[in-house]
Amino acid sequence: MSPTFAQVAGWIAAASYLVAATLFLLGLQRMASPVTARSGIRWAGLGMVIATAATFLLPGLHNLPLIITALVIGTVMAWVSGKKVAITDMPQMVALYNGMGGGSAAAIGAVELLRFSAEGRPPSMVTLVLGVVGALIGAVSLSGSVIAWAKLDGRMDKRYTFPGQQLFNAAVAIAAVVLGGVVVHGLGVPAIVAFFIAALALGVLMTLPIGGADMPVVISLYNALTGLAVAFEGFVLGNEALIIAGTMVGAAGTLLTQLMAKAMNRPISGVLFSNFGGGGQMQEIGGSQKPIEAGDVAAMMAYAERVVIVPGYGLAVAQAQHKVWELTQKLMDRGVKVKFAIHPVAGRMPGHMNVLLAEAGVPYDLITDMDDINPEFANTDVSLVIGANDVVNPVAKTDPASPIYGMPILDVVNSKNTIVIKRGKGTGFAGIENALFYADNTRMLFGDGAGMVAALVSELKALDGGGH
Protein backbone atom coordinates (compact mmCIF):
# COMPACT_ATOMS: atom_id res chain seq x y z
CA MET A 1 0.00 0.00 0.00
CA SER A 2 1.46 3.34 -1.04
CA PRO A 3 1.97 5.94 1.69
CA THR A 4 -0.42 8.86 1.73
CA PHE A 5 0.63 12.43 1.06
CA ALA A 6 0.17 13.24 4.75
CA GLN A 7 2.51 10.41 5.73
CA VAL A 8 5.19 11.52 3.27
CA ALA A 9 4.87 15.10 4.47
CA GLY A 10 5.26 13.91 8.05
CA TRP A 11 8.41 11.98 7.17
CA ILE A 12 9.89 15.00 5.41
CA ALA A 13 9.07 17.19 8.42
CA ALA A 14 10.76 14.71 10.80
CA ALA A 15 13.85 14.53 8.58
CA SER A 16 13.93 18.33 8.34
CA TYR A 17 13.82 18.60 12.13
CA LEU A 18 16.81 16.25 12.31
CA VAL A 19 18.72 18.45 9.84
CA ALA A 20 17.71 21.56 11.80
CA ALA A 21 18.88 19.99 15.08
CA THR A 22 22.23 19.16 13.50
CA LEU A 23 22.62 22.75 12.31
CA PHE A 24 21.72 24.00 15.80
CA LEU A 25 24.47 21.85 17.32
CA LEU A 26 27.06 22.80 14.73
CA GLY A 27 26.13 26.47 15.03
CA LEU A 28 26.44 26.38 18.82
CA GLN A 29 29.82 24.66 18.54
CA ARG A 30 31.10 27.32 16.14
CA MET A 31 29.89 30.08 18.44
CA ALA A 32 32.48 28.90 20.97
CA SER A 33 35.19 30.73 19.01
CA PRO A 34 35.10 34.41 17.99
CA VAL A 35 36.70 33.42 14.69
CA THR A 36 33.79 31.17 13.69
CA ALA A 37 30.97 32.74 15.74
CA ARG A 38 29.48 34.68 12.83
CA SER A 39 29.18 31.56 10.66
CA GLY A 40 27.82 29.67 13.67
CA ILE A 41 24.98 32.16 13.96
CA ARG A 42 24.23 31.73 10.25
CA TRP A 43 24.18 27.94 10.56
CA ALA A 44 21.83 28.05 13.53
CA GLY A 45 19.66 30.58 11.72
CA LEU A 46 19.45 28.30 8.70
CA GLY A 47 18.41 25.49 11.01
CA MET A 48 15.60 27.64 12.38
CA VAL A 49 14.42 28.50 8.86
CA ILE A 50 14.33 24.79 7.96
CA ALA A 51 12.48 23.91 11.18
CA THR A 52 9.93 26.67 10.59
CA ALA A 53 9.33 25.63 6.99
CA ALA A 54 9.04 21.95 7.95
CA THR A 55 6.30 22.79 10.43
CA PHE A 56 3.98 23.63 7.52
CA LEU A 57 4.27 19.98 6.43
CA LEU A 58 2.86 18.62 9.68
CA PRO A 59 -0.53 16.92 9.20
CA GLY A 60 -3.59 18.58 10.69
CA LEU A 61 -2.14 22.09 10.75
CA HIS A 62 -4.86 24.70 11.22
CA ASN A 63 -5.14 28.50 11.02
CA LEU A 64 -2.57 28.87 8.23
CA PRO A 65 -3.50 32.51 7.48
CA LEU A 66 -2.93 33.47 11.12
CA ILE A 67 0.38 31.59 11.25
CA ILE A 68 1.67 33.22 8.07
CA THR A 69 0.52 36.67 9.22
CA ALA A 70 2.30 36.23 12.56
CA LEU A 71 5.46 35.06 10.81
CA VAL A 72 5.49 38.05 8.46
CA ILE A 73 4.85 40.57 11.25
CA GLY A 74 7.44 39.00 13.54
CA THR A 75 10.07 38.78 10.81
CA VAL A 76 9.61 42.38 9.70
CA MET A 77 9.65 43.72 13.25
CA ALA A 78 12.75 41.70 14.16
CA TRP A 79 14.58 42.73 10.99
CA VAL A 80 13.82 46.44 11.42
CA SER A 81 14.56 46.53 15.15
CA GLY A 82 17.70 44.43 14.72
CA LYS A 83 19.03 46.82 12.09
CA LYS A 84 18.25 49.93 14.11
CA VAL A 85 19.25 48.87 17.62
CA ALA A 86 22.40 50.52 18.92
CA ILE A 87 25.14 48.42 20.49
CA THR A 88 24.37 50.16 23.80
CA ASP A 89 20.78 48.92 23.61
CA MET A 90 21.73 45.33 22.82
CA PRO A 91 21.17 44.10 26.41
CA GLN A 92 17.66 45.55 26.42
CA MET A 93 16.89 43.87 23.09
CA VAL A 94 18.21 40.53 24.35
CA ALA A 95 16.06 40.84 27.48
CA LEU A 96 12.95 41.65 25.43
CA TYR A 97 13.48 38.88 22.88
CA ASN A 98 14.18 36.41 25.64
CA GLY A 99 10.96 37.47 27.34
CA MET A 100 9.08 36.91 24.09
CA GLY A 101 10.43 33.38 23.94
CA GLY A 102 9.22 32.70 27.46
CA GLY A 103 5.89 34.36 26.69
CA SER A 104 5.48 32.17 23.61
CA ALA A 105 6.04 29.04 25.69
CA ALA A 106 3.56 30.31 28.28
CA ALA A 107 1.02 31.07 25.53
CA ILE A 108 1.38 27.54 24.14
CA GLY A 109 0.83 26.18 27.62
CA ALA A 110 -2.23 28.37 28.14
CA VAL A 111 -3.84 27.34 24.84
CA GLU A 112 -3.19 23.64 25.46
CA LEU A 113 -4.46 23.77 29.05
CA LEU A 114 -7.62 25.59 27.98
CA ARG A 115 -8.13 23.05 25.19
CA PHE A 116 -7.68 20.15 27.60
CA SER A 117 -10.17 21.79 29.96
CA ALA A 118 -12.74 22.35 27.20
CA GLU A 119 -12.46 18.83 25.82
CA GLY A 120 -12.75 17.27 29.26
CA ARG A 121 -10.20 14.61 28.43
CA PRO A 122 -6.73 15.63 29.57
CA PRO A 123 -3.70 13.84 28.08
CA SER A 124 -1.35 11.66 30.09
CA MET A 125 -0.36 12.97 33.51
CA VAL A 126 3.25 13.47 32.37
CA THR A 127 2.17 15.65 29.43
CA LEU A 128 -0.15 17.66 31.64
CA VAL A 129 2.46 18.24 34.34
CA LEU A 130 5.10 19.26 31.80
CA GLY A 131 2.61 21.65 30.22
CA VAL A 132 1.95 23.31 33.58
CA VAL A 133 5.66 23.48 34.50
CA GLY A 134 6.54 24.91 31.08
CA ALA A 135 3.79 27.51 31.37
CA LEU A 136 4.97 28.48 34.86
CA ILE A 137 8.61 28.87 33.82
CA GLY A 138 7.68 30.69 30.62
CA ALA A 139 5.42 33.18 32.41
CA VAL A 140 8.10 33.89 35.02
CA SER A 141 10.67 34.43 32.26
CA LEU A 142 8.32 36.77 30.37
CA SER A 143 7.47 39.13 33.22
CA GLY A 144 10.94 38.94 34.75
CA SER A 145 12.59 39.76 31.42
CA VAL A 146 10.30 42.76 30.95
CA ILE A 147 11.38 44.13 34.34
CA ALA A 148 15.03 43.45 33.44
CA TRP A 149 14.49 45.37 30.19
CA ALA A 150 12.96 48.30 32.07
CA LYS A 151 15.91 48.41 34.46
CA LEU A 152 18.52 48.16 31.72
CA ASP A 153 16.74 50.84 29.69
CA GLY A 154 16.66 53.26 32.63
CA ARG A 155 12.85 53.22 32.83
CA MET A 156 12.83 51.81 36.35
CA ASP A 157 14.86 52.46 39.46
CA LYS A 158 17.62 49.95 40.07
CA ARG A 159 16.00 48.12 42.97
CA TYR A 160 12.61 47.95 44.68
CA THR A 161 12.51 46.43 48.13
CA PHE A 162 10.05 46.35 51.02
CA PRO A 163 10.00 44.70 54.46
CA GLY A 164 9.27 40.99 54.36
CA GLN A 165 9.80 40.88 50.60
CA GLN A 166 11.41 37.46 50.51
CA LEU A 167 8.61 35.92 52.55
CA PHE A 168 6.02 37.56 50.32
CA ASN A 169 7.80 36.30 47.20
CA ALA A 170 7.95 32.82 48.69
CA ALA A 171 4.21 32.96 49.37
CA VAL A 172 3.50 33.94 45.75
CA ALA A 173 5.78 31.14 44.51
CA ILE A 174 3.96 28.61 46.71
CA ALA A 175 0.62 29.95 45.48
CA ALA A 176 1.72 29.52 41.85
CA VAL A 177 2.81 25.92 42.52
CA VAL A 178 -0.42 25.11 44.39
CA LEU A 179 -2.53 26.61 41.61
CA GLY A 180 -0.51 24.59 39.14
CA GLY A 181 -1.44 21.49 41.12
CA VAL A 182 -5.10 22.52 41.03
CA VAL A 183 -4.84 22.92 37.26
CA VAL A 184 -3.34 19.46 36.91
CA HIS A 185 -6.13 17.87 38.93
CA GLY A 186 -9.09 20.02 37.91
CA LEU A 187 -8.30 21.88 34.68
CA GLY A 188 -10.81 24.57 35.56
CA VAL A 189 -10.62 27.85 33.65
CA PRO A 190 -10.63 30.03 36.82
CA ALA A 191 -7.73 27.97 38.20
CA ILE A 192 -5.82 28.34 34.93
CA VAL A 193 -6.28 32.12 34.93
CA ALA A 194 -5.27 32.42 38.58
CA PHE A 195 -2.25 30.21 37.93
CA PHE A 196 -0.97 32.48 35.15
CA ILE A 197 -1.58 35.64 37.20
CA ALA A 198 0.49 34.18 40.05
CA ALA A 199 3.25 33.06 37.68
CA LEU A 200 3.51 36.47 36.00
CA ALA A 201 3.51 38.21 39.39
CA LEU A 202 6.30 35.91 40.58
CA GLY A 203 8.54 36.95 37.67
CA VAL A 204 8.01 40.62 38.48
CA LEU A 205 8.57 40.17 42.22
CA MET A 206 11.72 38.09 41.68
CA THR A 207 13.33 40.74 39.50
CA LEU A 208 12.33 43.98 41.26
CA PRO A 209 14.84 43.71 44.15
CA ILE A 210 17.80 42.63 41.99
CA GLY A 211 20.42 45.35 41.48
CA GLY A 212 22.30 46.35 38.36
CA ALA A 213 25.48 44.47 39.29
CA ASP A 214 23.56 41.18 39.07
CA MET A 215 21.58 41.99 35.92
CA PRO A 216 23.86 40.10 33.46
CA VAL A 217 23.44 36.95 35.54
CA VAL A 218 19.67 37.48 35.65
CA ILE A 219 19.43 37.82 31.86
CA SER A 220 21.38 34.60 31.45
CA LEU A 221 19.17 32.82 33.99
CA TYR A 222 15.95 33.89 32.28
CA ASN A 223 17.42 32.75 28.97
CA ALA A 224 17.91 29.29 30.47
CA LEU A 225 14.37 29.30 31.86
CA THR A 226 12.96 30.23 28.46
CA GLY A 227 14.78 27.31 26.86
CA LEU A 228 13.41 24.88 29.44
CA ALA A 229 9.89 26.23 29.02
CA VAL A 230 10.09 25.81 25.22
CA ALA A 231 11.38 22.24 25.62
CA PHE A 232 8.53 21.31 27.98
CA GLU A 233 5.89 22.78 25.71
CA GLY A 234 7.53 21.03 22.76
CA PHE A 235 6.90 17.75 24.57
CA VAL A 236 3.26 18.74 25.06
CA LEU A 237 2.89 19.46 21.33
CA GLY A 238 4.98 16.47 20.31
CA ASN A 239 7.27 18.77 18.33
CA GLU A 240 10.85 17.52 18.12
CA ALA A 241 12.28 20.85 16.95
CA LEU A 242 10.98 22.69 20.02
CA ILE A 243 12.24 19.96 22.33
CA ILE A 244 15.75 19.99 20.83
CA ALA A 245 16.10 23.77 20.50
CA GLY A 246 14.65 24.42 23.94
CA THR A 247 16.87 21.83 25.60
CA MET A 248 19.96 23.29 23.95
CA VAL A 249 19.09 26.84 24.97
CA GLY A 250 18.24 25.71 28.48
CA ALA A 251 21.49 23.75 28.87
CA ALA A 252 23.66 26.51 27.40
CA GLY A 253 21.92 29.19 29.45
CA THR A 254 22.24 27.17 32.65
CA LEU A 255 25.96 26.61 32.07
CA LEU A 256 26.52 30.29 31.28
CA THR A 257 24.59 31.34 34.39
CA GLN A 258 26.67 29.02 36.57
CA LEU A 259 29.93 30.26 35.04
CA MET A 260 28.95 33.91 35.50
CA ALA A 261 27.76 33.38 39.05
CA LYS A 262 31.05 31.62 39.84
CA ALA A 263 33.00 34.47 38.25
CA MET A 264 31.01 36.90 40.41
CA ASN A 265 31.65 34.75 43.51
CA ARG A 266 27.90 34.49 43.95
CA PRO A 267 25.58 31.49 44.27
CA ILE A 268 22.46 31.67 42.11
CA SER A 269 20.40 31.86 45.28
CA GLY A 270 22.41 34.91 46.27
CA VAL A 271 21.46 36.63 43.02
CA LEU A 272 17.76 35.88 43.40
CA PHE A 273 17.25 36.16 47.13
CA SER A 274 19.86 38.56 48.48
CA ASN A 275 22.13 41.44 47.54
CA PHE A 276 25.82 42.11 47.41
CA GLY A 277 27.63 43.05 50.58
CA GLY A 278 26.48 43.36 54.11
CA GLY A 279 24.92 46.11 56.13
CA GLY A 280 26.14 48.97 58.19
CA GLN A 281 27.92 52.18 57.34
CA MET A 282 30.21 52.16 54.32
CA GLN A 283 33.77 53.32 54.79
CA GLU A 284 34.47 56.90 53.80
CA ILE A 285 36.79 57.42 50.83
CA GLY A 286 39.62 59.84 51.47
CA GLY A 287 41.55 61.99 49.02
CA SER A 288 40.34 63.73 45.88
CA GLN A 289 39.98 63.08 42.18
CA LYS A 290 43.04 64.44 40.36
CA PRO A 291 42.49 65.62 36.76
CA ILE A 292 45.02 65.26 33.94
CA GLU A 293 45.29 66.57 30.37
CA ALA A 294 45.16 64.43 27.23
CA GLY A 295 48.68 65.44 26.18
CA ASP A 296 50.17 64.18 29.43
CA VAL A 297 48.26 60.90 29.15
CA ALA A 298 49.42 60.39 25.56
CA ALA A 299 53.06 60.93 26.56
CA MET A 300 52.68 58.55 29.52
CA MET A 301 51.25 55.82 27.29
CA ALA A 302 53.64 56.45 24.38
CA TYR A 303 56.71 55.73 26.52
CA ALA A 304 55.15 52.87 28.50
CA GLU A 305 56.15 49.26 28.04
CA ARG A 306 52.81 47.72 28.99
CA VAL A 307 49.33 49.25 28.70
CA VAL A 308 46.03 47.64 29.69
CA ILE A 309 42.74 49.07 28.43
CA VAL A 310 39.64 48.37 30.53
CA PRO A 311 36.39 48.97 28.60
CA GLY A 312 33.02 49.39 30.27
CA TYR A 313 29.45 50.39 29.49
CA GLY A 314 30.51 54.03 29.15
CA LEU A 315 32.63 53.06 26.15
CA ALA A 316 29.54 51.60 24.49
CA VAL A 317 27.52 54.73 25.26
CA ALA A 318 30.23 56.92 23.73
CA GLN A 319 30.57 54.62 20.69
CA ALA A 320 34.33 54.88 21.22
CA GLN A 321 35.32 51.33 20.29
CA HIS A 322 36.71 52.26 16.84
CA LYS A 323 38.77 55.13 18.24
CA VAL A 324 40.06 52.84 20.98
CA TRP A 325 41.27 50.36 18.37
CA GLU A 326 42.95 53.22 16.48
CA LEU A 327 44.64 54.28 19.73
CA THR A 328 45.76 50.69 20.30
CA GLN A 329 47.26 50.47 16.83
CA LYS A 330 49.19 53.72 17.39
CA LEU A 331 50.60 52.40 20.64
CA MET A 332 51.52 49.03 19.14
CA ASP A 333 53.28 50.81 16.28
CA ARG A 334 55.50 52.37 18.93
CA GLY A 335 56.31 48.97 20.43
CA VAL A 336 53.94 49.24 23.40
CA LYS A 337 52.41 45.93 24.54
CA VAL A 338 48.65 46.50 24.75
CA LYS A 339 45.98 44.21 26.17
CA PHE A 340 42.27 44.59 26.87
CA ALA A 341 40.95 43.47 30.26
CA ILE A 342 37.38 42.14 30.30
CA HIS A 343 35.37 41.60 33.47
CA PRO A 344 32.81 38.75 33.23
CA VAL A 345 29.92 41.20 33.67
CA ALA A 346 31.40 44.30 32.05
CA GLY A 347 28.56 46.09 30.27
CA ARG A 348 24.96 45.05 30.78
CA MET A 349 24.89 41.48 29.47
CA PRO A 350 27.23 38.48 29.05
CA GLY A 351 29.84 39.16 26.37
CA HIS A 352 28.77 42.79 25.84
CA MET A 353 32.33 44.15 25.73
CA ASN A 354 33.58 41.27 23.58
CA VAL A 355 30.92 42.05 20.97
CA LEU A 356 31.76 45.75 21.13
CA LEU A 357 35.49 45.20 20.57
CA ALA A 358 34.89 42.61 17.86
CA GLU A 359 32.75 45.16 16.03
CA ALA A 360 35.76 47.49 15.97
CA GLY A 361 38.06 44.75 14.68
CA VAL A 362 40.12 44.21 17.83
CA PRO A 363 41.98 40.85 17.50
CA TYR A 364 40.79 38.33 20.03
CA ASP A 365 44.31 37.51 21.19
CA LEU A 366 44.53 41.01 22.68
CA ILE A 367 41.43 40.43 24.82
CA THR A 368 42.12 38.91 28.25
CA ASP A 369 39.67 37.81 30.92
CA MET A 370 39.79 38.85 34.55
CA ASP A 371 41.56 35.83 36.03
CA ASP A 372 44.38 36.00 33.49
CA ILE A 373 44.94 39.76 33.54
CA ASN A 374 44.74 40.43 37.30
CA PRO A 375 48.26 39.13 38.09
CA GLU A 376 49.64 41.38 35.34
CA PHE A 377 48.39 44.71 36.68
CA ALA A 378 51.31 45.05 39.09
CA ASN A 379 53.67 45.07 36.07
CA THR A 380 51.46 47.35 33.98
CA ASP A 381 52.80 50.86 33.40
CA VAL A 382 49.44 52.44 32.47
CA SER A 383 45.89 51.14 32.81
CA LEU A 384 43.33 53.10 30.81
CA VAL A 385 39.78 52.73 32.17
CA ILE A 386 37.08 53.85 29.72
CA GLY A 387 33.56 53.90 31.07
CA ALA A 388 34.05 51.08 33.59
CA ASN A 389 33.13 51.75 37.20
CA ASP A 390 31.89 49.08 39.59
CA VAL A 391 34.02 46.29 38.07
CA VAL A 392 37.23 48.17 39.02
CA ASN A 393 36.10 49.47 42.42
CA PRO A 394 38.52 48.31 45.18
CA VAL A 395 35.85 48.56 47.91
CA ALA A 396 34.53 45.22 46.62
CA LYS A 397 37.53 43.74 48.44
CA THR A 398 38.01 46.16 51.30
CA ASP A 399 34.61 47.27 52.60
CA PRO A 400 32.24 44.58 53.94
CA ALA A 401 29.43 47.16 54.12
CA SER A 402 29.63 47.95 50.40
CA PRO A 403 26.75 46.74 48.20
CA ILE A 404 29.32 45.15 45.86
CA TYR A 405 31.47 43.55 48.56
CA GLY A 406 32.57 40.08 47.48
CA MET A 407 32.28 40.77 43.75
CA PRO A 408 35.55 39.90 42.00
CA ILE A 409 37.02 42.97 40.31
CA LEU A 410 39.78 43.88 37.90
CA ASP A 411 42.76 44.84 40.09
CA VAL A 412 43.40 48.07 38.18
CA VAL A 413 44.37 49.78 41.44
CA ASN A 414 47.61 47.73 41.43
CA SER A 415 48.83 49.37 38.20
CA LYS A 416 51.75 51.78 38.33
CA ASN A 417 49.53 54.46 36.80
CA THR A 418 45.79 54.49 36.18
CA ILE A 419 43.97 56.85 33.84
CA VAL A 420 40.17 57.00 34.03
CA ILE A 421 38.18 58.56 31.20
CA LYS A 422 34.87 59.73 32.61
CA ARG A 423 32.27 62.37 31.78
CA GLY A 424 31.94 63.61 35.34
CA LYS A 425 32.03 62.56 38.96
CA GLY A 426 28.86 60.43 38.96
CA THR A 427 28.62 56.93 40.39
CA GLY A 428 28.34 53.66 38.49
CA PHE A 429 25.38 51.32 37.98
CA ALA A 430 25.57 50.16 41.60
CA GLY A 431 25.21 53.77 42.73
CA ILE A 432 28.32 53.97 44.95
CA GLU A 433 31.57 55.96 44.91
CA ASN A 434 34.61 54.34 43.35
CA ALA A 435 37.70 54.34 45.57
CA LEU A 436 39.90 53.80 42.49
CA PHE A 437 39.18 57.35 41.34
CA TYR A 438 40.71 58.73 44.56
CA ALA A 439 43.82 56.53 44.61
CA ASP A 440 47.25 58.19 44.63
CA ASN A 441 48.23 56.58 41.31
CA THR A 442 44.97 57.49 39.51
CA ARG A 443 44.36 60.51 37.30
CA MET A 444 41.00 61.52 35.82
CA LEU A 445 40.68 62.50 32.16
CA PHE A 446 37.27 64.14 32.23
CA GLY A 447 35.23 64.20 29.02
CA ASP A 448 33.27 62.15 26.52
CA GLY A 449 34.85 58.75 25.92
CA ALA A 450 35.08 59.02 22.14
CA GLY A 451 36.29 62.64 22.31
CA MET A 452 39.00 61.93 24.84
CA VAL A 453 40.27 58.85 23.00
CA ALA A 454 40.32 60.87 19.78
CA ALA A 455 42.36 63.50 21.62
CA LEU A 456 44.82 60.83 22.74
CA VAL A 457 45.18 59.62 19.16
CA SER A 458 45.85 63.19 18.01
CA GLU A 459 48.47 63.71 20.72
CA LEU A 460 50.20 60.46 19.77
CA LYS A 461 50.28 61.55 16.14
CA ALA A 462 51.84 64.83 17.27
CA LEU A 463 54.49 62.91 19.19
CA ASP A 464 55.24 60.81 16.11
CA GLY A 465 55.45 63.95 14.02
CA GLY A 466 57.98 65.31 16.46
CA GLY A 467 60.38 62.54 15.51
CA HIS A 468 59.74 60.20 18.46
NORRA-V434119 format. One record per backbone hydrogen bond with DSSP energy under -0.5 kcal/mol. CO is the residue of the C=O (numbers start at 1). NH is the residue of the N-H. If there is no record, write none. Layout:
co->CO nh->NH
co->CO nh->NH
This chain:
co->4 nh->8
co->5 nh->9
co->6 nh->10
co->7 nh->11
co->8 nh->12
co->9 nh->13
co->10 nh->14
co->11 nh->15
co->12 nh->16
co->13 nh->17
co->14 nh->18
co->15 nh->19
co->16 nh->20
co->17 nh->21
co->18 nh->22
co->19 nh->23
co->20 nh->24
co->21 nh->25
co->22 nh->26
co->23 nh->27
co->24 nh->28
co->25 nh->29
co->26 nh->30
co->27 nh->31
co->29 nh->32
co->30 nh->33
co->33 nh->36
co->33 nh->37
co->36 nh->40
co->37 nh->41
co->38 nh->42
co->39 nh->43
co->40 nh->44
co->41 nh->45
co->42 nh->46
co->43 nh->47
co->44 nh->48
co->45 nh->49
co->46 nh->50
co->47 nh->51
co->48 nh->52
co->49 nh->53
co->50 nh->54
co->51 nh->55
co->52 nh->56
co->53 nh->56
co->54 nh->57
co->55 nh->58
co->58 nh->61
co->63 nh->67
co->64 nh->68
co->65 nh->69
co->66 nh->70
co->67 nh->71
co->68 nh->72
co->69 nh->73
co->70 nh->74
co->71 nh->75
co->72 nh->76
co->73 nh->77
co->74 nh->78
co->75 nh->79
co->76 nh->80
co->77 nh->81
co->78 nh->82
co->79 nh->83
co->80 nh->84
co->81 nh->85
co->86 nh->89
co->87 nh->90
co->89 nh->93
co->90 nh->94
co->91 nh->95
co->92 nh->96
co->93 nh->97
co->94 nh->98
co->95 nh->99
co->96 nh->100
co->97 nh->101
co->98 nh->102
co->99 nh->103
co->100 nh->104
co->101 nh->105
co->102 nh->106
co->103 nh->107
co->104 nh->108
co->105 nh->109
co->106 nh->110
co->107 nh->111
co->108 nh->112
co->109 nh->113
co->110 nh->114
co->111 nh->115
co->112 nh->116
co->113 nh->117
co->114 nh->118
co->115 nh->119
co->116 nh->120
co->116 nh->121
co->124 nh->128
co->125 nh->129
co->126 nh->130
co->127 nh->131
co->128 nh->132
co->129 nh->133
co->130 nh->134
co->131 nh->135
co->132 nh->136
co->133 nh->137
co->134 nh->138
co->135 nh->139
co->136 nh->140
co->137 nh->141
co->138 nh->142
co->139 nh->143
co->140 nh->144
co->141 nh->145
co->142 nh->146
co->143 nh->147
co->144 nh->148
co->145 nh->149
co->146 nh->150
co->147 nh->151
co->148 nh->152
co->149 nh->153
co->150 nh->155
co->150 nh->156
co->151 nh->154
co->162 nh->165
co->164 nh->168
co->165 nh->169
co->166 nh->170
co->167 nh->171
co->168 nh->172
co->169 nh->173
co->170 nh->174
co->171 nh->175
co->172 nh->176
co->173 nh->177
co->174 nh->178
co->175 nh->179
co->176 nh->180
co->177 nh->181
co->178 nh->182
co->179 nh->183
co->180 nh->184
co->181 nh->185
co->182 nh->186
co->182 nh->187
co->183 nh->187
co->188 nh->192
co->189 nh->193
co->190 nh->194
co->191 nh->195
co->192 nh->196
co->193 nh->197
co->194 nh->198
co->195 nh->199
co->196 nh->200
co->197 nh->201
co->198 nh->202
co->199 nh->203
co->200 nh->204
co->201 nh->205
co->202 nh->206
co->203 nh->207
co->204 nh->208
co->205 nh->209
co->207 nh->210
co->208 nh->160
co->211 nh->214
co->212 nh->215
co->214 nh->217
co->214 nh->218
co->215 nh->219
co->216 nh->220
co->217 nh->221
co->218 nh->222
co->219 nh->223
co->220 nh->224
co->221 nh->225
co->222 nh->226
co->223 nh->227
co->224 nh->228
co->225 nh->229
co->226 nh->230
co->227 nh->231
co->228 nh->232
co->229 nh->233
co->230 nh->234
co->231 nh->235
co->232 nh->236
co->233 nh->237
co->234 nh->238
co->234 nh->239
co->238 nh->240
co->239 nh->243
co->240 nh->244
co->241 nh->245
co->242 nh->246
co->243 nh->247
co->244 nh->248
co->245 nh->249
co->246 nh->250
co->247 nh->251
co->248 nh->252
co->249 nh->253
co->250 nh->254
co->251 nh->255
co->252 nh->256
co->253 nh->257
co->254 nh->258
co->255 nh->259
co->256 nh->260
co->257 nh->261
co->258 nh->262
co->259 nh->263
co->260 nh->264
co->261 nh->266
co->262 nh->265
co->267 nh->270
co->267 nh->271
co->268 nh->272
co->269 nh->273
co->270 nh->274
co->284 nh->286
co->289 nh->291
co->290 nh->444
co->293 nh->297
co->294 nh->298
co->295 nh->299
co->296 nh->300
co->297 nh->301
co->298 nh->302
co->299 nh->303
co->301 nh->304
co->305 nh->337
co->306 nh->381
co->306 nh->382
co->307 nh->339
co->308 nh->310
co->308 nh->384
co->309 nh->311
co->309 nh->341
co->310 nh->386
co->312 nh->315
co->312 nh->316
co->313 nh->317
co->314 nh->318
co->315 nh->319
co->315 nh->320
co->316 nh->319
co->320 nh->324
co->321 nh->325
co->322 nh->326
co->323 nh->327
co->324 nh->328
co->325 nh->329
co->326 nh->330
co->327 nh->331
co->328 nh->332
co->329 nh->333
co->330 nh->334
co->331 nh->334
co->331 nh->336
co->332 nh->335
co->336 nh->338
co->337 nh->307
co->339 nh->309
co->340 nh->342
co->340 nh->368
co->341 nh->343
co->342 nh->370
co->343 nh->346
co->346 nh->353
co->349 nh->352
co->351 nh->355
co->352 nh->356
co->353 nh->357
co->354 nh->358
co->355 nh->359
co->356 nh->360
co->357 nh->361
co->357 nh->362
co->358 nh->361
co->363 nh->366
co->364 nh->367
co->366 nh->340
co->366 nh->368
co->368 nh->342
co->369 nh->373
co->370 nh->374
co->371 nh->375
co->373 nh->376
co->373 nh->377
co->374 nh->377
co->376 nh->379
co->377 nh->380
co->379 nh->381
co->380 nh->416
co->382 nh->308
co->382 nh->384
co->383 nh->385
co->383 nh->419
co->384 nh->310
co->384 nh->386
co->385 nh->387
co->385 nh->421
co->386 nh->312
co->386 nh->315
co->387 nh->314
co->389 nh->392
co->390 nh->393
co->391 nh->410
co->392 nh->394
co->393 nh->396
co->394 nh->397
co->394 nh->398
co->395 nh->399
co->396 nh->406
co->398 nh->400
co->399 nh->402
co->400 nh->278
co->402 nh->405
co->404 nh->407
co->405 nh->277
co->410 nh->412
co->411 nh->414
co->412 nh->415
co->417 nh->383
co->418 nh->443
co->419 nh->385
co->419 nh->421
co->420 nh->422
co->420 nh->445
co->421 nh->387
co->422 nh->447
co->428 nh->431
co->432 nh->428
co->433 nh->435
co->434 nh->437
co->435 nh->438
co->436 nh->439
co->439 nh->442
co->441 nh->418
co->443 nh->420
co->443 nh->445
co->444 nh->292
co->444 nh->446
co->445 nh->422
co->448 nh->452
co->449 nh->453
co->450 nh->454
co->451 nh->455
co->452 nh->456
co->453 nh->457
co->454 nh->458
co->455 nh->459
co->456 nh->460
co->457 nh->461
co->458 nh->462
co->459 nh->463
co->460 nh->464
co->461 nh->465
co->462 nh->466
co->463 nh->468
co->464 nh->467
